[in-house]
Amino acid sequence: MRKPIFALALVSGLAIVVMLGCGGGSMSNSPAPTPQGSGSLVVMATDAPLCNVFSFTVTITGATLTPQGGGTPVSILPSGQTITLDFARLMDFTNALSFASVPAGTYTQLTLTLANPQLTVVDVNQNPPAPVPISTTLTTATVSIALNPAITVTSGGTVGMLIDFHMFRSVQTDASGQVTGSVNPVISVVQTSPSGTDGLGRLDDLHGIVQSVSTTASGSFTGSFTLQTRGGTGLVFTVNVTGTTEFDRVAGLSALTAGTFVDVDAMVDTSGNIVANEVDVEGAVDTQGRAAFDGVVLAVTRDSGGNATQFNLLVLEEFPEVEESIPLRSPLTVNVSALTLFVIARPGMNEAHLEFNPTTVGVGQHVVARGLFHTGTPNTLDAGIVVLRPQVVRGQFASLLGVGSDGKTGGFSLVPCSSLFGGQAIHTFTFADTEFYGVSDLNGLRTQPPIQAKGLLFYEPGQITANGISVPPPSMVMEARRVHQPNP
């Protein structure tokens, strides 16, 4: 199974890149002169899930490459830089960590120094379900990973490296499957190669706050903007724009302004540039009580008509960072009004043309809620906009619902392993452009091993039909962009 940690690109075409933040300063991927005899290294991270672990953060305080035959290790992080990652957020996503200049040569070992592990689960027996921190310890703070095959950096060249943190094997559980809090880091690393239109890596979940905008053309780029990830302490990356970049809810690059929260579908080209395919603008944030909160819906309160009037959100990211007021990994009560706008971050994935509105907000969805927040008991947010974002659900294949002549268009029933869904099966629909990994199409799905389905998740209170398949109400429905079931 694929479960990456730090990395530069895509492994077996599975990983999707999401830029996450780091503490202790900022970093840019803007092209810079490479010292003679050096090359560029793009480092990214990804992971696979562990059921019922909603957050697993750890700080990387050091990362070095050891040259073949020995010698002085080379740091791939700037001096004094640390990076804090939430690996539970990286299920089938990839996270860009670093764009480093590295002396040309062959490297046979990566050494990581880790600190400050924090595990968070959700207690579904509380009403509403609530996050619970688990006392967490690392069995070792330093992990050395042999690079086989070795990674070779050429002078003036660009290399991608994908670090895979196997959370499923690293986080220890007891005989009943409960998380113990002991983490024995299991990590693997691969060098990535350019792949079709995805370059060195595909970043379809990159989001943050725009810091600056440039409409100055350079080469094939018509302009760029800088993006700060993970609130106020995140990495700053330069995102390049081309003539084919699509902008949603804004006229174009010239209309994009600093202080705006955006969601970007992008890729890293073979020169190490981040290139935007689509920029989804979700509104302005500031430090005067208005912020965007990214997380998972824990519970929903509805009126007599089935419309959500408020929902509880497990906060996993903040833009900007307002942790002193609204702590990360805490619950936030989101108030919904008639003026709240509901949108889909990746409308192109909505091939069944389902609606996202107050009636289709459901437990387990991954959303961003933006608006005015208020501290108190509980902390609350008056939502101006709620954005449905792509997510991955892990579970067991139960049965086929229907298969078209192409083997891909149809659907299947997926029983999620997360107790937040209460054992309710998710009706998962696939389409001609759905990507299958580990199996060729719907006909290859098996009851074992577990499946990971990535796409848009809806709560449907009424009966719907998709791909000729009727879904009885109420149901959870996913439109899957990719389905991954590892080979046995």
Secondary structure, 3 states (H helix, E strand, C coil): CCCCCCCCCCCCCCCCECCCCCCCCCCCCCCCCCCCCEEEEEEEEEECCCCCEEEEEEEEEEEEEEECCCCCCEECCCCCCCEEEEHHHHECCEEEEEEEEEECEEEEEEEEEEEEEEEEEEECCCCCCEEEEECCEECCCEEEEEEEEEEEECCCCEEEEEEEECHHHHEEECCCCCEEEEECCCEEEEEECCCHHHECEEEEEEEEEEEEEECCCECCECEEEEEECCHHHCCEEEEEECCCCEEECCCCHHHCCCCEEEEEEEEECCCCCEEEEEEEEEEECCCCCEEEEEEEEEEEEECCCCCEEEEEEEEEEEECCCCCCCCCCCEEEEECCCCCEEEECCHHHCCCCCCCCCCCCCCCCEEEEEEEEECCCCCEEEEEEEEECCEEEEEEEEEEEEECCCCCCEEEEEEECCHHHCCCCEEEEECCCCEEECCCCHHHCCCCCCEEEEEEEEEECCCEEECCEEECCCEEEEEEEEEECCCC
